[in-house]
């Protein structure tokens, strides 16, 4: 994303949530989920109520959308912090395939989806670097 008055560009993780149900739903939490056998969870604590992102918690009517932009610093520290909770596996690419984003609602439902390919590639590089250390 290019912002007026700033040099260069800022990269973001984008999470878009659309209520496709027939009743109002309240989004209460957004989490990372990882692991093939031993599941691990992490709550997104880097969500901020800036001018780009929706509030959290948020009520969504039928067809309404919430958008969240999580900035990635140049050093990608947020992804490195997340990678630190992931258990090392012999194959980081396979491990990254099982990373998911979860959205929790106030009635206890949880919806999840895999992260997109570009974000998986970034995680694989971080995991490979960590494995070498």
C-alpha positions in Angstrom: 0.0 0.0 0.0 1.4 3.4 -0.9 0.5 6.2 1.5 0.8 9.9 0.7 3.6 11.6 2.5 5.5 8.4 3.2 8.6 7.2 1.4 8.3 3.7 -0.1 5.5 1.4 0.5 4.1 -0.4 3.5 3.2 -4.1 3.3 0.2 -5.4 5.2 -1.5 -8.7 6.0 -5.1 -8.2 4.9 -7.9 -10.1 6.5 -11.4 -9.6 5.0 -14.5 -11.0 6.7 -17.9 -11.0 5.0 -21.1 -12.2 6.7 -22.8 -14.4 4.2 -25.4 -15.7 6.7 -29.0 -14.6 7.1 -28.6 -13.1 10.5 -26.4 -10.6 12.3 -23.1 -12.0 13.6 -20.6 -10.5 16.0 -16.9 -11.1 15.3 -15.0 -11.3 18.6 -11.5 -12.5 17.8 -9.1 -13.3 15.1 -6.4 -16.0 15.6 -3.6 -17.9 13.9 -3.8 -21.7 14.0 -0.9 -23.9 13.0 0.2 -27.5 13.4 -0.5 -30.8 11.7 -0.9 -33.0 14.7 -0.1 -30.8 17.6 -2.3 -27.7 17.1 -1.1 -24.3 18.3 -3.1 -21.1 18.5 -2.1 -17.4 18.7 -4.5 -14.4 19.1 -3.9 -11.5 16.8 -2.8 -8.8 19.3 -1.4 -6.5 16.6 -4.9 -5.4 15.4 -5.3 -1.7 15.9 -8.2 0.6 15.4 -6.6 2.8 12.8 -8.2 4.5 9.9 -7.8 1.4 7.7 -9.1 -1.4 9.9 -12.6 -2.1 11.3 -13.2 -2.2 15.0 -13.0 -5.4 16.9 -15.4 -6.7 18.2 -17.8 -5.8 15.4 -21.4 -6.7 14.5 -21.9 -7.7 10.8 -25.3 -7.7 9.2 -26.1 -10.0 6.2 -23.6 -9.0 3.5 -21.6 -6.6 5.6 -17.8 -6.7 5.6 -15.0 -6.1 8.1 -11.4 -5.3 7.0 -8.2 -5.6 9.0 -4.8 -4.4 7.9 -1.9 -5.6 9.9 1.3 -3.7 9.0 4.5 -5.6 8.3 7.5 -3.7 9.4 10.6 -3.8 7.1 12.1 -6.5 9.4 8.8 -8.5 9.4 9.1 -8.8 13.2 5.4 -9.7 13.6 5.8 -12.7 11.4 9.1 -13.6 13.2 7.3 -13.5 16.5 4.6 -15.7 15.1 7.1 -18.2 13.7 8.7 -18.4 17.2 5.6 -20.2 18.5 5.6 -22.7 15.6 7.3 -26.0 16.3 10.1 -26.8 14.0 9.4 -29.5 11.5 11.8 -31.0 8.9 9.8 -29.4 6.1 8.9 -25.7 6.7 7.0 -25.6 3.4 4.6 -28.4 4.5 4.3 -26.8 7.9 3.3 -23.4 6.4 0.6 -25.1 4.4 -1.3 -25.8 7.6 -1.2 -22.2 8.9 -4.7 -20.8 9.1 -6.5 -17.7 10.1 -9.5 -18.2 12.3 -12.4 -15.9 13.0 -14.4 -16.4 16.2 -18.0 -15.2 16.7 -19.9 -14.4 19.9 -22.0 -17.6 19.6 -19.0 -19.8 19.7 -18.7 -20.5 16.0 -15.2 -20.4 14.5 -14.5 -20.1 10.8 -11.0 -20.7 9.3 -9.1 -20.5 6.0 -5.5 -21.1 4.9 -3.3 -18.1 4.5 -2.4 -17.1 0.9 0.6 -18.3 -1.0 2.7 -15.0 -0.6 2.4 -15.0 3.2 3.2 -18.7 3.3 6.4 -18.0 1.3 7.4 -15.3 3.8 6.8 -17.7 6.7 8.9 -20.5 5.0 11.8 -18.1 4.6 11.6 -17.1 8.3 11.4 -20.8 9.4 14.3 -21.8 7.2 16.4 -19.0 8.7 15.4 -20.0 12.2 16.2 -23.7 11.4 19.8 -22.7 10.4 20.5 -20.9 13.7 
